[in-house]
Amino acid sequence: MAVLKVIEVLSNSEKSWEDATRKAVKHASKSVKNIRSVYVQDQSANIKNNEVTEFRVNLKITFEVE
């Protein structure tokens, strides 16, 4: 039987929400092993001079506990 745990992670990117998600998973995988999935809970963006300057995501990362 597998035991799974969920953590909440915030990330940002100047490129896209997808890039912010990839960065979060890559960074989390340095200390969290057996990542199974990621759920994008929320997305937002910062605006400056009518231009998007930063994409932000709030993620839930699910991983298997050894």
Gaussian input, Z-matrix of N, CA and C with variables (Angstrom, degrees):
# hf/3-21g

backbone

0 1
 N
 C     1     B1
 C     2     B2     1     A1
 N     3     B3     2     A2     1     D1
 C     4     B4     3     A3     2     D2
 C     5     B5     4     A4     3     D3
 N     6     B6     5     A5     4     D4
 C     7     B7     6     A6     5     D5
 C     8     B8     7     A7     6     D6
 N     9     B9     8     A8     7     D7
 C    10    B10     9     A9     8     D8
 C    11    B11    10    A10     9     D9
 N    12    B12    11    A11    10    D10
 C    13    B13    12    A12    11    D11
 C    14    B14    13    A13    12    D12
 N    15    B15    14    A14    13    D13
 C    16    B16    15    A15    14    D14
 C    17    B17    16    A16    15    D15
 N    18    B18    17    A17    16    D16
 C    19    B19    18    A18    17    D17
 C    20    B20    19    A19    18    D18
 N    21    B21    20    A20    19    D19
 C    22    B22    21    A21    20    D20
 C    23    B23    22    A22    21    D21
 N    24    B24    23    A23    22    D22
 C    25    B25    24    A24    23    D23
 C    26    B26    25    A25    24    D24
 N    27    B27    26    A26    25    D25
 C    28    B28    27    A27    26    D26
 C    29    B29    28    A28    27    D27
 N    30    B30    29    A29    28    D28
 C    31    B31    30    A30    29    D29
 C    32    B32    31    A31    30    D30
 N    33    B33    32    A32    31    D31
 C    34    B34    33    A33    32    D32
 C    35    B35    34    A34    33    D33
 N    36    B36    35    A35    34    D34
 C    37    B37    36    A36    35    D35
 C    38    B38    37    A37    36    D36
 N    39    B39    38    A38    37    D37
 C    40    B40    39    A39    38    D38
 C    41    B41    40    A40    39    D39
 N    42    B42    41    A41    40    D40
 C    43    B43    42    A42    41    D41
 C    44    B44    43    A43    42    D42
 N    45    B45    44    A44    43    D43
 C    46    B46    45    A45    44    D44
 C    47    B47    46    A46    45    D45
 N    48    B48    47    A47    46    D46
 C    49    B49    48    A48    47    D47
 C    50    B50    49    A49    48    D48
 N    51    B51    50    A50    49    D49
 C    52    B52    51    A51    50    D50
 C    53    B53    52    A52    51    D51
 N    54    B54    53    A53    52    D52
 C    55    B55    54    A54    53    D53
 C    56    B56    55    A55    54    D54
 N    57    B57    56    A56    55    D55
 C    58    B58    57    A57    56    D56
 C    59    B59    58    A58    57    D57
 N    60    B60    59    A59    58    D58
 C    61    B61    60    A60    59    D59
 C    62    B62    61    A61    60    D60
 N    63    B63    62    A62    61    D61
 C    64    B64    63    A63    62    D62
 C    65    B65    64    A64    63    D63
 N    66    B66    65    A65    64    D64
 C    67    B67    66    A66    65    D65
 C    68    B68    67    A67    66    D66
 N    69    B69    68    A68    67    D67
 C    70    B70    69    A69    68    D68
 C    71    B71    70    A70    69    D69
 N    72    B72    71    A71    70    D70
 C    73    B73    72    A72    71    D71
 C    74    B74    73    A73    72    D72
 N    75    B75    74    A74    73    D73
 C    76    B76    75    A75    74    D74
 C    77    B77    76    A76    75    D75
 N    78    B78    77    A77    76    D76
 C    79    B79    78    A78    77    D77
 C    80    B80    79    A79    78    D78
 N    81    B81    80    A80    79    D79
 C    82    B82    81    A81    80    D80
 C    83    B83    82    A82    81    D81
 N    84    B84    83    A83    82    D82
 C    85    B85    84    A84    83    D83
 C    86    B86    85    A85    84    D84
 N    87    B87    86    A86    85    D85
 C    88    B88    87    A87    86    D86
 C    89    B89    88    A88    87    D87
 N    90    B90    89    A89    88    D88
 C    91    B91    90    A90    89    D89
 C    92    B92    91    A91    90    D90
 N    93    B93    92    A92    91    D91
 C    94    B94    93    A93    92    D92
 C    95    B95    94    A94    93    D93
 N    96    B96    95    A95    94    D94
 C    97    B97    96    A96    95    D95
 C    98    B98    97    A97    96    D96
 N    99    B99    98    A98    97    D97
 C   100   B100    99    A99    98    D98
 C   101   B101   100   A100    99    D99
 N   102   B102   101   A101   100   D100
 C   103   B103   102   A102   101   D101
 C   104   B104   103   A103   102   D102
 N   105   B105   104   A104   103   D103
 C   106   B106   105   A105   104   D104
 C   107   B107   106   A106   105   D105
 N   108   B108   107   A107   106   D106
 C   109   B109   108   A108   107   D107
 C   110   B110   109   A109   108   D108
 N   111   B111   110   A110   109   D109
 C   112   B112   111   A111   110   D110
 C   113   B113   112   A112   111   D111
 N   114   B114   113   A113   112   D112
 C   115   B115   114   A114   113   D113
 C   116   B116   115   A115   114   D114
 N   117   B117   116   A116   115   D115
 C   118   B118   117   A117   116   D116
 C   119   B119   118   A118   117   D117
 N   120   B120   119   A119   118   D118
 C   121   B121   120   A120   119   D119
 C   122   B122   121   A121   120   D120
 N   123   B123   122   A122   121   D121
 C   124   B124   123   A123   122   D122
 C   125   B125   124   A124   123   D123
 N   126   B126   125   A125   124   D124
 C   127   B127   126   A126   125   D125
 C   128   B128   127   A127   126   D126
 N   129   B129   128   A128   127   D127
 C   130   B130   129   A129   128   D128
 C   131   B131   130   A130   129   D129
 N   132   B132   131   A131   130   D130
 C   133   B133   132   A132   131   D131
 C   134   B134   133   A133   132   D132
 N   135   B135   134   A134   133   D133
 C   136   B136   135   A135   134   D134
 C   137   B137   136   A136   135   D135
 N   138   B138   137   A137   136   D136
 C   139   B139   138   A138   137   D137
 C   140   B140   139   A139   138   D138
 N   141   B141   140   A140   139   D139
 C   142   B142   141   A141   140   D140
 C   143   B143   142   A142   141   D141
 N   144   B144   143   A143   142   D142
 C   145   B145   144   A144   143   D143
 C   146   B146   145   A145   144   D144
 N   147   B147   146   A146   145   D145
 C   148   B148   147   A147   146   D146
 C   149   B149   148   A148   147   D147
 N   150   B150   149   A149   148   D148
 C   151   B151   150   A150   149   D149
 C   152   B152   151   A151   150   D150
 N   153   B153   152   A152   151   D151
 C   154   B154   153   A153   152   D152
 C   155   B155   154   A154   153   D153
 N   156   B156   155   A155   154   D154
 C   157   B157   156   A156   155   D155
 C   158   B158   157   A157   156   D156
 N   159   B159   158   A158   157   D157
 C   160   B160   159   A159   158   D158
 C   161   B161   160   A160   159   D159
 N   162   B162   161   A161   160   D160
 C   163   B163   162   A162   161   D161
 C   164   B164   163   A163   162   D162
 N   165   B165   164   A164   163   D163
 C   166   B166   165   A165   164   D164
 C   167   B167   166   A166   165   D165
 N   168   B168   167   A167   166   D166
 C   169   B169   168   A168   167   D167
 C   170   B170   169   A169   168   D168
 N   171   B171   170   A170   169   D169
 C   172   B172   171   A171   170   D170
 C   173   B173   172   A172   171   D171
 N   174   B174   173   A173   172   D172
 C   175   B175   174   A174   173   D173
 C   176   B176   175   A175   174   D174
 N   177   B177   176   A176   175   D175
 C   178   B178   177   A177   176   D176
 C   179   B179   178   A178   177   D177
 N   180   B180   179   A179   178   D178
 C   181   B181   180   A180   179   D179
 C   182   B182   181   A181   180   D180
 N   183   B183   182   A182   181   D181
 C   184   B184   183   A183   182   D182
 C   185   B185   184   A184   183   D183
 N   186   B186   185   A185   184   D184
 C   187   B187   186   A186   185   D185
 C   188   B188   187   A187   186   D186
 N   189   B189   188   A188   187   D187
 C   190   B190   189   A189   188   D188
 C   191   B191   190   A190   189   D189
 N   192   B192   191   A191   190   D190
 C   193   B193   192   A192   191   D191
 C   194   B194   193   A193   192   D192
 N   195   B195   194   A194   193   D193
 C   196   B196   195   A195   194   D194
 C   197   B197   196   A196   195   D195

   B1=1.4496
   B2=1.5271
   B3=1.3015
   B4=1.4598
   B5=1.5286
   B6=1.3138
   B7=1.4603
   B8=1.5263
   B9=1.3250
   B10=1.4512
   B11=1.5170
   B12=1.3192
   B13=1.4522
   B14=1.5257
   B15=1.3300
   B16=1.4600
   B17=1.5261
   B18=1.3364
   B19=1.4615
   B20=1.5251
   B21=1.3063
   B22=1.4617
   B23=1.5243
   B24=1.3263
   B25=1.4629
   B26=1.5284
   B27=1.3196
   B28=1.4642
   B29=1.5220
   B30=1.3322
   B31=1.4547
   B32=1.5303
   B33=1.3275
   B34=1.4666
   B35=1.5241
   B36=1.3360
   B37=1.4568
   B38=1.5191
   B39=1.3051
   B40=1.4650
   B41=1.5277
   B42=1.3546
   B43=1.4657
   B44=1.5308
   B45=1.3576
   B46=1.4638
   B47=1.5239
   B48=1.3406
   B49=1.4651
   B50=1.5248
   B51=1.3240
   B52=1.4587
   B53=1.5354
   B54=1.3213
   B55=1.4581
   B56=1.5211
   B57=1.3112
   B58=1.4663
   B59=1.5268
   B60=1.3353
   B61=1.4654
   B62=1.5191
   B63=1.3209
   B64=1.4700
   B65=1.5254
   B66=1.3334
   B67=1.4729
   B68=1.5240
   B69=1.3306
   B70=1.4684
   B71=1.5244
   B72=1.3263
   B73=1.4636
   B74=1.5255
   B75=1.3122
   B76=1.4707
   B77=1.5274
   B78=1.3233
   B79=1.4641
   B80=1.5298
   B81=1.3314
   B82=1.4679
   B83=1.5253
   B84=1.3315
   B85=1.4645
   B86=1.5257
   B87=1.3262
   B88=1.4673
   B89=1.5213
   B90=1.3305
   B91=1.4664
   B92=1.5294
   B93=1.3224
   B94=1.4688
   B95=1.5229
   B96=1.3244
   B97=1.4609
   B98=1.5265
   B99=1.3047
   B100=1.4699
   B101=1.5229
   B102=1.3328
   B103=1.4669
   B104=1.5202
   B105=1.3322
   B106=1.4646
   B107=1.5208
   B108=1.3463
   B109=1.4642
   B110=1.5216
   B111=1.3176
   B112=1.4624
   B113=1.5214
   B114=1.3222
   B115=1.4534
   B116=1.5225
   B117=1.3219
   B118=1.4572
   B119=1.5232
   B120=1.3141
   B121=1.4604
   B122=1.5211
   B123=1.3343
   B124=1.4639
   B125=1.5216
   B126=1.3234
   B127=1.4584
   B128=1.5248
   B129=1.3328
   B130=1.4607
   B131=1.5288
   B132=1.3245
   B133=1.4575
   B134=1.5243
   B135=1.3199
   B136=1.4570
   B137=1.5208
   B138=1.3141
   B139=1.4629
   B140=1.5236
   B141=1.3375
   B142=1.4544
   B143=1.5239
   B144=1.3076
   B145=1.4691
   B146=1.5306
   B147=1.3256
   B148=1.4715
   B149=1.5299
   B150=1.3210
   B151=1.4664
   B152=1.5246
   B153=1.3265
   B154=1.4698
   B155=1.5224
   B156=1.3191
   B157=1.4641
   B158=1.5277
   B159=1.3353
   B160=1.4638
   B161=1.5219
   B162=1.3382
   B163=1.4530
   B164=1.5272
   B165=1.3340
   B166=1.4661
   B167=1.5206
   B168=1.3289
   B169=1.4623
   B170=1.5169
   B171=1.3174
   B172=1.4576
   B173=1.5235
   B174=1.3318
   B175=1.4628
   B176=1.5189
   B177=1.3268
   B178=1.4590
   B179=1.5226
   B180=1.3169
   B181=1.4584
   B182=1.5248
   B183=1.3317
   B184=1.4602
   B185=1.5294
   B186=1.3424
   B187=1.4590
   B188=1.5211
   B189=1.3243
   B190=1.4605
   B191=1.5288
   B192=1.3195
   B193=1.4551
   B194=1.5298
   B195=1.3224
   B196=1.4679
   B197=1.5097
   A1=108.89
   A2=116.72
   A3=121.88
   A4=109.89
   A5=114.96
   A6=121.46
   A7=107.09
   A8=116.15
   A9=121.18
   A10=110.44
   A11=115.80
   A12=122.11
   A13=108.50
   A14=116.43
   A15=121.86
   A16=109.21
   A17=115.96
   A18=121.00
   A19=108.34
   A20=115.89
   A21=121.03
   A22=108.94
   A23=115.73
   A24=121.99
   A25=108.91
   A26=116.23
   A27=122.37
   A28=108.34
   A29=116.74
   A30=120.70
   A31=109.72
   A32=115.57
   A33=119.46
   A34=110.23
   A35=114.99
   A36=121.88
   A37=108.64
   A38=115.87
   A39=120.53
   A40=110.74
   A41=118.17
   A42=122.41
   A43=113.18
   A44=116.73
   A45=119.78
   A46=110.77
   A47=114.76
   A48=119.67
   A49=109.91
   A50=116.74
   A51=120.52
   A52=110.85
   A53=116.17
   A54=120.17
   A55=110.86
   A56=117.42
   A57=120.91
   A58=110.74
   A59=116.85
   A60=121.51
   A61=110.47
   A62=116.79
   A63=120.22
   A64=111.69
   A65=116.46
   A66=120.67
   A67=110.95
   A68=116.55
   A69=120.50
   A70=111.02
   A71=117.03
   A72=120.81
   A73=110.45
   A74=116.97
   A75=120.80
   A76=110.87
   A77=116.28
   A78=120.05
   A79=111.25
   A80=117.08
   A81=120.49
   A82=111.20
   A83=117.00
   A84=120.21
   A85=113.25
   A86=117.66
   A87=120.70
   A88=111.15
   A89=117.58
   A90=120.11
   A91=113.19
   A92=118.06
   A93=122.06
   A94=108.12
   A95=116.32
   A96=121.04
   A97=110.26
   A98=115.74
   A99=123.39
   A100=113.74
   A101=117.41
   A102=120.48
   A103=108.30
   A104=115.44
   A105=121.33
   A106=112.63
   A107=116.75
   A108=119.13
   A109=110.16
   A110=113.79
   A111=121.08
   A112=107.78
   A113=116.30
   A114=122.85
   A115=108.13
   A116=117.08
   A117=120.98
   A118=107.25
   A119=115.20
   A120=121.34
   A121=111.99
   A122=116.33
   A123=119.84
   A124=109.39
   A125=115.84
   A126=122.23
   A127=108.46
   A128=115.84
   A129=120.42
   A130=107.92
   A131=115.37
   A132=119.62
   A133=109.42
   A134=115.79
   A135=122.30
   A136=108.41
   A137=115.31
   A138=121.82
   A139=109.21
   A140=115.77
   A141=121.31
   A142=107.79
   A143=116.98
   A144=122.13
   A145=111.86
   A146=114.88
   A147=122.22
   A148=114.30
   A149=117.70
   A150=122.50
   A151=109.41
   A152=116.19
   A153=120.59
   A154=108.12
   A155=116.17
   A156=120.49
   A157=112.60
   A158=117.04
   A159=119.83
   A160=109.85
   A161=115.64
   A162=122.91
   A163=108.22
   A164=116.77
   A165=121.03
   A166=109.89
   A167=115.42
   A168=121.15
   A169=110.18
   A170=114.48
   A171=123.23
   A172=104.81
   A173=116.98
   A174=122.51
   A175=112.21
   A176=114.88
   A177=121.49
   A178=105.98
   A179=115.71
   A180=122.18
   A181=108.33
   A182=115.69
   A183=121.52
   A184=108.84
   A185=115.90
   A186=119.99
   A187=110.01
   A188=114.73
   A189=120.92
   A190=109.76
   A191=115.61
   A192=122.04
   A193=107.91
   A194=116.29
   A195=120.61
   A196=111.80
   D1=131.49
   D2=179.47
   D3=-91.57
   D4=140.75
   D5=173.96
   D6=-110.28
   D7=125.95
   D8=-177.92
   D9=-112.24
   D10=148.57
   D11=178.39
   D12=-128.69
   D13=148.86
   D14=179.94
   D15=-120.89
   D16=131.98
   D17=174.72
   D18=-121.50
   D19=154.17
   D20=178.18
   D21=-103.80
   D22=134.12
   D23=-175.42
   D24=-133.78
   D25=140.45
   D26=174.79
   D27=-111.27
   D28=141.84
   D29=-179.75
   D30=-148.56
   D31=162.14
   D32=178.31
   D33=-144.03
   D34=162.29
   D35=179.57
   D36=-156.29
   D37=149.55
   D38=174.15
   D39=-85.24
   D40=-12.03
   D41=-175.55
   D42=-92.01
   D43=-57.37
   D44=-172.63
   D45=-167.12
   D46=168.72
   D47=174.69
   D48=-66.97
   D49=-35.82
   D50=179.08
   D51=-63.58
   D52=-41.36
   D53=178.08
   D54=-65.42
   D55=-39.82
   D56=177.20
   D57=-62.06
   D58=-39.39
   D59=178.15
   D60=-65.08
   D61=-46.59
   D62=178.79
   D63=-60.30
   D64=-42.47
   D65=178.81
   D66=-61.07
   D67=-42.16
   D68=-179.06
   D69=-63.31
   D70=-45.52
   D71=-179.66
   D72=-65.36
   D73=-43.13
   D74=179.92
   D75=-61.73
   D76=-44.38
   D77=-179.36
   D78=-68.77
   D79=-43.58
   D80=179.78
   D81=-62.88
   D82=-35.07
   D83=-177.21
   D84=-67.31
   D85=-11.87
   D86=175.72
   D87=-69.12
   D88=-30.70
   D89=-179.16
   D90=-120.71
   D91=-14.82
   D92=-179.87
   D93=-112.84
   D94=124.43
   D95=-179.65
   D96=-101.19
   D97=162.74
   D98=175.39
   D99=61.88
   D100=40.66
   D101=177.30
   D102=-65.55
   D103=129.67
   D104=-177.69
   D105=-102.76
   D106=-39.59
   D107=-176.21
   D108=-159.67
   D109=167.08
   D110=175.97
   D111=-135.80
   D112=136.28
   D113=178.49
   D114=-118.00
   D115=120.76
   D116=178.48
   D117=-81.87
   D118=106.88
   D119=-176.00
   D120=-81.94
   D121=-37.00
   D122=-174.64
   D123=-153.56
   D124=147.25
   D125=175.76
   D126=-130.07
   D127=144.97
   D128=175.38
   D129=-152.21
   D130=170.97
   D131=179.85
   D132=-146.51
   D133=148.57
   D134=173.05
   D135=-94.78
   D136=142.77
   D137=-179.02
   D138=-122.52
   D139=137.09
   D140=174.78
   D141=-140.88
   D142=127.99
   D143=-178.36
   D144=52.73
   D145=44.93
   D146=178.65
   D147=62.59
   D148=22.02
   D149=177.83
   D150=-127.64
   D151=143.72
   D152=174.82
   D153=-72.15
   D154=124.40
   D155=-179.16
   D156=-108.22
   D157=-20.29
   D158=-177.08
   D159=-157.41
   D160=135.54
   D161=174.98
   D162=-103.32
   D163=135.81
   D164=-179.07
   D165=-125.99
   D166=143.18
   D167=175.68
   D168=-131.73
   D169=147.49
   D170=172.58
   D171=-115.16
   D172=116.07
   D173=-172.43
   D174=-116.75
   D175=153.44
   D176=168.15
   D177=-115.50
   D178=119.42
   D179=-179.25
   D180=-104.61
   D181=126.87
   D182=179.58
   D183=-105.70
   D184=132.88
   D185=178.90
   D186=-141.55
   D187=157.22
   D188=-179.78
   D189=-87.09
   D190=131.75
   D191=177.63
   D192=-85.32
   D193=129.38
   D194=-179.62
   D195=-78.94

